Amino acid sequence: MSYDGGSRWIPAGLRRTADGTWTVDVKAPKSAEHVSLRATAKDDAGNTVNQTVVRAYSLK
């Protein structure tokens, strides 16, 4: 995730839950106004998908 519009990316530290979904805690700096998200997924067949959403949501 990024708090500066995608200039710098920070690993999110995903956790798999008991029901098989994934979760992450977002602890943004007090100065952050938006959160940008970037995800990459790969399946067993080697297919991949990458997605970036700059300013995915606002914190203020």
PDB file of N, CA, C and O in Angstrom:
ATOM      1  N   MET A   1       0.834  -1.155   0.000  1.00  0.00           N
ATOM      2  CA  MET A   1       0.000   0.000   0.000  1.00  0.00           C
ATOM      3  C   MET A   1       0.883   1.223   0.000  1.00  0.00           C
ATOM      4  O   MET A   1       2.077   1.144   0.286  1.00  0.00           O
ATOM      5  N   SER A   2       0.287   2.357  -0.324  1.00  0.00           N
ATOM      6  CA  SER A   2       1.022   3.610  -0.413  1.00  0.00           C
ATOM      7  C   SER A   2       0.172   4.716   0.190  1.00  0.00           C
ATOM      8  O   SER A   2      -1.053   4.728   0.070  1.00  0.00           O
ATOM      9  N   TYR A   3       0.855   5.636   0.838  1.00  0.00           N
ATOM     10  CA  TYR A   3       0.159   6.778   1.429  1.00  0.00           C
ATOM     11  C   TYR A   3       0.543   8.083   0.749  1.00  0.00           C
ATOM     12  O   TYR A   3       0.141   9.159   1.191  1.00  0.00           O
ATOM     13  N   ASP A   4       1.329   7.989  -0.337  1.00  0.00           N
ATOM     14  CA  ASP A   4       1.794   9.191  -1.029  1.00  0.00           C
ATOM     15  C   ASP A   4       1.475   9.153  -2.522  1.00  0.00           C
ATOM     16  O   ASP A   4       2.260   9.626  -3.345  1.00  0.00           O
ATOM     17  N   GLY A   5       0.330   8.592  -2.860  1.00  0.00           N
ATOM     18  CA  GLY A   5      -0.101   8.565  -4.254  1.00  0.00           C
ATOM     19  C   GLY A   5       0.638   7.572  -5.127  1.00  0.00           C
ATOM     20  O   GLY A   5       0.593   7.676  -6.353  1.00  0.00           O
ATOM     21  N   GLY A   6       1.316   6.614  -4.522  1.00  0.00           N
ATOM     22  CA  GLY A   6       2.004   5.578  -5.282  1.00  0.00           C
ATOM     23  C   GLY A   6       3.479   5.835  -5.522  1.00  0.00           C
ATOM     24  O   GLY A   6       4.115   5.086  -6.264  1.00  0.00           O
ATOM     25  N   SER A   7       4.041   6.868  -4.917  1.00  0.00           N
ATOM     26  CA  SER A   7       5.479   7.127  -5.071  1.00  0.00           C
ATOM     27  C   SER A   7       6.312   6.065  -4.361  1.00  0.00           C
ATOM     28  O   SER A   7       7.334   5.620  -4.883  1.00  0.00           O
ATOM     29  N   ARG A   8       5.873   5.661  -3.170  1.00  0.00           N
ATOM     30  CA  ARG A   8       6.557   4.615  -2.403  1.00  0.00           C
ATOM     31  C   ARG A   8       5.530   3.577  -1.969  1.00  0.00           C
ATOM     32  O   ARG A   8       4.437   3.922  -1.517  1.00  0.00           O
ATOM     33  N   TRP A   9       5.892   2.295  -2.112  1.00  0.00           N
ATOM     34  CA  TRP A   9       4.982   1.201  -1.769  1.00  0.00           C
ATOM     35  C   TRP A   9       5.504   0.460  -0.551  1.00  0.00           C
ATOM     36  O   TRP A   9       6.704   0.211  -0.430  1.00  0.00           O
ATOM     37  N   ILE A  10       4.593   0.110   0.351  1.00  0.00           N
ATOM     38  CA  ILE A  10       4.913  -0.584   1.592  1.00  0.00           C
ATOM     39  C   ILE A  10       4.215  -1.941   1.567  1.00  0.00           C
ATOM     40  O   ILE A  10       3.015  -1.998   1.300  1.00  0.00           O
ATOM     41  N   PRO A  11       4.939  -3.049   1.840  1.00  0.00           N
ATOM     42  CA  PRO A  11       4.268  -4.360   1.899  1.00  0.00           C
ATOM     43  C   PRO A  11       3.147  -4.342   2.937  1.00  0.00           C
ATOM     44  O   PRO A  11       3.286  -3.744   4.004  1.00  0.00           O
ATOM     45  N   ALA A  12       2.048  -4.998   2.616  1.00  0.00           N
ATOM     46  CA  ALA A  12       0.850  -4.900   3.447  1.00  0.00           C
ATOM     47  C   ALA A  12       0.781  -5.917   4.577  1.00  0.00           C
ATOM     48  O   ALA A  12       0.081  -5.658   5.556  1.00  0.00           O
ATOM     49  N   GLY A  13       1.451  -7.040   4.507  1.00  0.00           N
ATOM     50  CA  GLY A  13       1.381  -8.025   5.578  1.00  0.00           C
ATOM     51  C   GLY A  13       0.025  -8.710   5.667  1.00  0.00           C
ATOM     52  O   GLY A  13      -0.620  -8.682   6.715  1.00  0.00           O
ATOM     53  N   LEU A  14      -0.404  -9.320   4.579  1.00  0.00           N
ATOM     54  CA  LEU A  14      -1.698 -10.011   4.542  1.00  0.00           C
ATOM     55  C   LEU A  14      -1.726 -11.212   5.477  1.00  0.00           C
ATOM     56  O   LEU A  14      -0.702 -11.849   5.723  1.00  0.00           O
ATOM     57  N   ARG A  15      -2.909 -11.509   5.993  1.00  0.00           N
ATOM     58  CA  ARG A  15      -3.130 -12.708   6.814  1.00  0.00           C
ATOM     59  C   ARG A  15      -4.325 -13.464   6.261  1.00  0.00           C
ATOM     60  O   ARG A  15      -5.347 -12.873   5.912  1.00  0.00           O
ATOM     61  N   ARG A  16      -4.181 -14.786   6.186  1.00  0.00           N
ATOM     62  CA  ARG A  16      -5.303 -15.623   5.758  1.00  0.00           C
ATOM     63  C   ARG A  16      -6.160 -15.953   6.977  1.00  0.00           C
ATOM     64  O   ARG A  16      -5.646 -16.360   8.019  1.00  0.00           O
ATOM     65  N   THR A  17      -7.464 -15.773   6.834  1.00  0.00           N
ATOM     66  CA  THR A  17      -8.380 -16.034   7.946  1.00  0.00           C
ATOM     67  C   THR A  17      -8.858 -17.486   7.915  1.00  0.00           C
ATOM     68  O   THR A  17      -8.592 -18.215   6.960  1.00  0.00           O
ATOM     69  N   ALA A  18      -9.556 -17.890   8.956  1.00  0.00           N
ATOM     70  CA  ALA A  18     -10.034 -19.267   9.065  1.00  0.00           C
ATOM     71  C   ALA A  18     -10.985 -19.652   7.937  1.00  0.00           C
ATOM     72  O   ALA A  18     -11.051 -20.821   7.558  1.00  0.00           O
ATOM     73  N   ASP A  19     -11.724 -18.677   7.394  1.00  0.00           N
ATOM     74  CA  ASP A  19     -12.669 -18.998   6.321  1.00  0.00           C
ATOM     75  C   ASP A  19     -12.036 -18.919   4.927  1.00  0.00           C
ATOM     76  O   ASP A  19     -12.734 -19.046   3.920  1.00  0.00           O
ATOM     77  N   GLY A  20     -10.698 -18.708   4.867  1.00  0.00           N
ATOM     78  CA  GLY A  20      -9.998 -18.722   3.588  1.00  0.00           C
ATOM     79  C   GLY A  20      -9.872 -17.376   2.903  1.00  0.00           C
ATOM     80  O   GLY A  20      -9.278 -17.285   1.829  1.00  0.00           O
ATOM     81  N   THR A  21     -10.423 -16.325   3.506  1.00  0.00           N
ATOM     82  CA  THR A  21     -10.267 -14.989   2.925  1.00  0.00           C
ATOM     83  C   THR A  21      -8.981 -14.357   3.465  1.00  0.00           C
ATOM     84  O   THR A  21      -8.336 -14.896   4.364  1.00  0.00           O
ATOM     85  N   TRP A  22      -8.632 -13.222   2.906  1.00  0.00           N
ATOM     86  CA  TRP A  22      -7.416 -12.524   3.316  1.00  0.00           C
ATOM     87  C   TRP A  22      -7.777 -11.188   3.948  1.00  0.00           C
ATOM     88  O   TRP A  22      -8.768 -10.562   3.571  1.00  0.00           O
ATOM     89  N   THR A  23      -6.964 -10.750   4.916  1.00  0.00           N
ATOM     90  CA  THR A  23      -7.207  -9.483   5.591  1.00  0.00           C
ATOM     91  C   THR A  23      -5.880  -8.775   5.844  1.00  0.00           C
ATOM     92  O   THR A  23      -4.822  -9.404   5.859  1.00  0.00           O
ATOM     93  N   VAL A  24      -5.948  -7.482   6.038  1.00  0.00           N
ATOM     94  CA  VAL A  24      -4.767  -6.680   6.366  1.00  0.00           C
ATOM     95  C   VAL A  24      -5.202  -5.529   7.266  1.00  0.00           C
ATOM     96  O   VAL A  24      -6.297  -4.988   7.107  1.00  0.00           O
ATOM     97  N   ASP A  25      -4.354  -5.163   8.198  1.00  0.00           N
ATOM     98  CA  ASP A  25      -4.604  -3.993   9.035  1.00  0.00           C
ATOM     99  C   ASP A  25      -3.919  -2.796   8.392  1.00  0.00           C
ATOM    100  O   ASP A  25      -2.746  -2.866   8.025  1.00  0.00           O
ATOM    101  N   VAL A  26      -4.650  -1.707   8.258  1.00  0.00           N
ATOM    102  CA  VAL A  26      -4.103  -0.477   7.689  1.00  0.00           C
ATOM    103  C   VAL A  26      -3.807   0.475   8.838  1.00  0.00           C
ATOM    104  O   VAL A  26      -4.706   0.871   9.580  1.00  0.00           O
ATOM    105  N   LYS A  27      -2.536   0.837   8.976  1.00  0.00           N
ATOM    106  CA  LYS A  27      -2.124   1.788  10.013  1.00  0.00           C
ATOM    107  C   LYS A  27      -1.414   2.939   9.319  1.00  0.00           C
ATOM    108  O   LYS A  27      -0.188   2.968   9.215  1.00  0.00           O
ATOM    109  N   ALA A  28      -2.197   3.862   8.858  1.00  0.00           N
ATOM    110  CA  ALA A  28      -1.677   4.983   8.077  1.00  0.00           C
ATOM    111  C   ALA A  28      -1.048   6.034   8.982  1.00  0.00           C
ATOM    112  O   ALA A  28      -1.482   6.230  10.117  1.00  0.00           O
ATOM    113  N   PRO A  29      -0.016   6.712   8.467  1.00  0.00           N
ATOM    114  CA  PRO A  29       0.536   7.835   9.227  1.00  0.00           C
ATOM    115  C   PRO A  29      -0.511   8.942   9.386  1.00  0.00           C
ATOM    116  O   PRO A  29      -1.398   9.089   8.545  1.00  0.00           O
ATOM    117  N   LYS A  30      -0.404   9.708  10.452  1.00  0.00           N
ATOM    118  CA  LYS A  30      -1.388  10.774  10.709  1.00  0.00           C
ATOM    119  C   LYS A  30      -1.465  11.785   9.574  1.00  0.00           C
ATOM    120  O   LYS A  30      -2.510  12.398   9.358  1.00  0.00           O
ATOM    121  N   SER A  31      -0.368  11.961   8.852  1.00  0.00           N
ATOM    122  CA  SER A  31      -0.344  12.944   7.765  1.00  0.00           C
ATOM    123  C   SER A  31      -0.987  12.436   6.474  1.00  0.00           C
ATOM    124  O   SER A  31      -1.217  13.215   5.549  1.00  0.00           O
ATOM    125  N   ALA A  32      -1.277  11.135   6.405  1.00  0.00           N
ATOM    126  CA  ALA A  32      -1.832  10.556   5.172  1.00  0.00           C
ATOM    127  C   ALA A  32      -3.259  11.031   4.931  1.00  0.00           C
ATOM    128  O   ALA A  32      -4.057  11.149   5.861  1.00  0.00           O
ATOM    129  N   GLU A  33      -3.563  11.298   3.676  1.00  0.00           N
ATOM    130  CA  GLU A  33      -4.919  11.701   3.301  1.00  0.00           C
ATOM    131  C   GLU A  33      -5.642  10.622   2.508  1.00  0.00           C
ATOM    132  O   GLU A  33      -6.871  10.562   2.521  1.00  0.00           O
ATOM    133  N   HIS A  34      -4.884   9.763   1.811  1.00  0.00           N
ATOM    134  CA  HIS A  34      -5.456   8.708   0.977  1.00  0.00           C
ATOM    135  C   HIS A  34      -4.628   7.437   1.111  1.00  0.00           C
ATOM    136  O   HIS A  34      -3.467   7.477   1.518  1.00  0.00           O
ATOM    137  N   VAL A  35      -5.237   6.318   0.764  1.00  0.00           N
ATOM    138  CA  VAL A  35      -4.536   5.037   0.692  1.00  0.00           C
ATOM    139  C   VAL A  35      -4.619   4.541  -0.743  1.00  0.00           C
ATOM    140  O   VAL A  35      -5.697   4.496  -1.336  1.00  0.00           O
ATOM    141  N   SER A  36      -3.466   4.168  -1.294  1.00  0.00           N
ATOM    142  CA  SER A  36      -3.409   3.543  -2.611  1.00  0.00           C
ATOM    143  C   SER A  36      -3.106   2.066  -2.409  1.00  0.00           C
ATOM    144  O   SER A  36      -2.356   1.700  -1.504  1.00  0.00           O
ATOM    145  N   LEU A  37      -3.686   1.224  -3.245  1.00  0.00           N
ATOM    146  CA  LEU A  37      -3.545  -0.224  -3.100  1.00  0.00           C
ATOM    147  C   LEU A  37      -2.949  -0.836  -4.354  1.00  0.00           C
ATOM    148  O   LEU A  37      -3.226  -0.388  -5.467  1.00  0.00           O
ATOM    149  N   ARG A  38      -2.122  -1.871  -4.167  1.00  0.00           N
ATOM    150  CA  ARG A  38      -1.560  -2.627  -5.286  1.00  0.00           C
ATOM    151  C   ARG A  38      -1.621  -4.102  -4.905  1.00  0.00           C
ATOM    152  O   ARG A  38      -1.187  -4.493  -3.822  1.00  0.00           O
ATOM    153  N   ALA A  39      -2.162  -4.909  -5.803  1.00  0.00           N
ATOM    154  CA  ALA A  39      -2.291  -6.348  -5.548  1.00  0.00           C
ATOM    155  C   ALA A  39      -1.751  -7.141  -6.731  1.00  0.00           C
ATOM    156  O   ALA A  39      -1.899  -6.743  -7.887  1.00  0.00           O
ATOM    157  N   THR A  40      -1.127  -8.259  -6.422  1.00  0.00           N
ATOM    158  CA  THR A  40      -0.659  -9.211  -7.423  1.00  0.00           C
ATOM    159  C   THR A  40      -1.116 -10.589  -6.980  1.00  0.00           C
ATOM    160  O   THR A  40      -0.958 -10.953  -5.814  1.00  0.00           O
ATOM    161  N   ALA A  41      -1.680 -11.353  -7.898  1.00  0.00           N
ATOM    162  CA  ALA A  41      -2.130 -12.713  -7.581  1.00  0.00           C
ATOM    163  C   ALA A  41      -1.653 -13.662  -8.671  1.00  0.00           C
ATOM    164  O   ALA A  41      -1.547 -13.283  -9.838  1.00  0.00           O
ATOM    165  N   LYS A  42      -1.367 -14.901  -8.276  1.00  0.00           N
ATOM    166  CA  LYS A  42      -0.914 -15.927  -9.213  1.00  0.00           C
ATOM    167  C   LYS A  42      -1.582 -17.243  -8.839  1.00  0.00           C
ATOM    168  O   LYS A  42      -1.636 -17.605  -7.663  1.00  0.00           O
ATOM    169  N   ASP A  43      -2.092 -17.961  -9.840  1.00  0.00           N
ATOM    170  CA  ASP A  43      -2.718 -19.250  -9.556  1.00  0.00           C
ATOM    171  C   ASP A  43      -1.743 -20.390  -9.840  1.00  0.00           C
ATOM    172  O   ASP A  43      -0.622 -20.162 -10.294  1.00  0.00           O
ATOM    173  N   ASP A  44      -2.181 -21.615  -9.568  1.00  0.00           N
ATOM    174  CA  ASP A  44      -1.324 -22.790  -9.740  1.00  0.00           C
ATOM    175  C   ASP A  44      -0.920 -23.029 -11.183  1.00  0.00           C
ATOM    176  O   ASP A  44       0.087 -23.691 -11.435  1.00  0.00           O
ATOM    177  N   ALA A  45      -1.681 -22.507 -12.137  1.00  0.00           N
ATOM    178  CA  ALA A  45      -1.364 -22.667 -13.560  1.00  0.00           C
ATOM    179  C   ALA A  45      -0.372 -21.610 -14.048  1.00  0.00           C
ATOM    180  O   ALA A  45       0.050 -21.641 -15.204  1.00  0.00           O
ATOM    181  N   GLY A  46      -0.002 -20.682 -13.173  1.00  0.00           N
ATOM    182  CA  GLY A  46       0.953 -19.648 -13.546  1.00  0.00           C
ATOM    183  C   GLY A  46       0.330 -18.370 -14.075  1.00  0.00           C
ATOM    184  O   GLY A  46       1.047 -17.444 -14.455  1.00  0.00           O
ATOM    185  N   ASN A  47      -0.987 -18.306 -14.105  1.00  0.00           N
ATOM    186  CA  ASN A  47      -1.665 -17.080 -14.533  1.00  0.00           C
ATOM    187  C   ASN A  47      -1.502 -16.013 -13.455  1.00  0.00           C
ATOM    188  O   ASN A  47      -1.558 -16.310 -12.262  1.00  0.00           O
ATOM    189  N   THR A  48      -1.300 -14.771 -13.885  1.00  0.00           N
ATOM    190  CA  THR A  48      -1.134 -13.685 -12.924  1.00  0.00           C
ATOM    191  C   THR A  48      -2.043 -12.513 -13.260  1.00  0.00           C
ATOM    192  O   THR A  48      -2.472 -12.331 -14.399  1.00  0.00           O
ATOM    193  N   VAL A  49      -2.317 -11.740 -12.244  1.00  0.00           N
ATOM    194  CA  VAL A  49      -3.058 -10.489 -12.415  1.00  0.00           C
ATOM    195  C   VAL A  49      -2.423  -9.460 -11.482  1.00  0.00           C
ATOM    196  O   VAL A  49      -2.064  -9.770 -10.345  1.00  0.00           O
ATOM    197  N   ASN A  50      -2.293  -8.249 -11.977  1.00  0.00           N
ATOM    198  CA  ASN A  50      -1.768  -7.136 -11.189  1.00  0.00           C
ATOM    199  C   ASN A  50      -2.777  -6.001 -11.262  1.00  0.00           C
ATOM    200  O   ASN A  50      -3.316  -5.712 -12.330  1.00  0.00           O
ATOM    201  N   GLN A  51      -3.030  -5.364 -10.138  1.00  0.00           N
ATOM    202  CA  GLN A  51      -3.955  -4.235 -10.140  1.00  0.00           C
ATOM    203  C   GLN A  51      -3.465  -3.172  -9.166  1.00  0.00           C
ATOM    204  O   GLN A  51      -3.074  -3.477  -8.039  1.00  0.00           O
ATOM    205  N   THR A  52      -3.490  -1.940  -9.610  1.00  0.00           N
ATOM    206  CA  THR A  52      -3.113  -0.800  -8.785  1.00  0.00           C
ATOM    207  C   THR A  52      -4.264   0.197  -8.784  1.00  0.00           C
ATOM    208  O   THR A  52      -4.795   0.551  -9.836  1.00  0.00           O
ATOM    209  N   VAL A  53      -4.640   0.642  -7.596  1.00  0.00           N
ATOM    210  CA  VAL A  53      -5.674   1.668  -7.460  1.00  0.00           C
ATOM    211  C   VAL A  53      -5.067   2.809  -6.647  1.00  0.00           C
ATOM    212  O   VAL A  53      -4.896   2.700  -5.433  1.00  0.00           O
ATOM    213  N   VAL A  54      -4.747   3.899  -7.332  1.00  0.00           N
ATOM    214  CA  VAL A  54      -4.184   5.065  -6.667  1.00  0.00           C
ATOM    215  C   VAL A  54      -5.325   5.855  -6.035  1.00  0.00           C
ATOM    216  O   VAL A  54      -6.360   6.095  -6.658  1.00  0.00           O
ATOM    217  N   ARG A  55      -5.110   6.254  -4.778  1.00  0.00           N
ATOM    218  CA  ARG A  55      -6.138   6.951  -3.992  1.00  0.00           C
ATOM    219  C   ARG A  55      -7.420   6.124  -3.925  1.00  0.00           C
ATOM    220  O   ARG A  55      -8.508   6.608  -4.236  1.00  0.00           O
ATOM    221  N   ALA A  56      -7.266   4.867  -3.513  1.00  0.00           N
ATOM    222  CA  ALA A  56      -8.405   3.948  -3.442  1.00  0.00           C
ATOM    223  C   ALA A  56      -9.470   4.453  -2.473  1.00  0.00           C
ATOM    224  O   ALA A  56     -10.667   4.307  -2.725  1.00  0.00           O
ATOM    225  N   TYR A  57      -9.035   5.040  -1.379  1.00  0.00           N
ATOM    226  CA  TYR A  57     -10.004   5.644  -0.462  1.00  0.00           C
ATOM    227  C   TYR A  57      -9.343   6.746   0.360  1.00  0.00           C
ATOM    228  O   TYR A  57      -8.123   6.788   0.519  1.00  0.00           O
ATOM    229  N   SER A  58     -10.180   7.624   0.870  1.00  0.00           N
ATOM    230  CA  SER A  58      -9.736   8.788   1.627  1.00  0.00           C
ATOM    231  C   SER A  58      -9.739   8.483   3.123  1.00  0.00           C
ATOM    232  O   SER A  58     -10.578   7.722   3.607  1.00  0.00           O
ATOM    233  N   LEU A  59      -8.815   9.069   3.836  1.00  0.00           N
ATOM    234  CA  LEU A  59      -8.745   8.902   5.285  1.00  0.00           C
ATOM    235  C   LEU A  59      -9.316  10.097   6.034  1.00  0.00           C
ATOM    236  O   LEU A  59      -9.521  10.029   7.246  1.00  0.00           O
ATOM    237  N   LYS A  60      -9.570  11.168   5.337  1.00  0.00           N
ATOM    238  CA  LYS A  60     -10.058  12.388   6.004  1.00  0.00           C
ATOM    239  C   LYS A  60     -11.325  12.874   5.371  1.00  0.00           C
ATOM    240  O   LYS A  60     -11.880  13.886   5.799  1.00  0.00           O
TER     241      LYS A  60
END
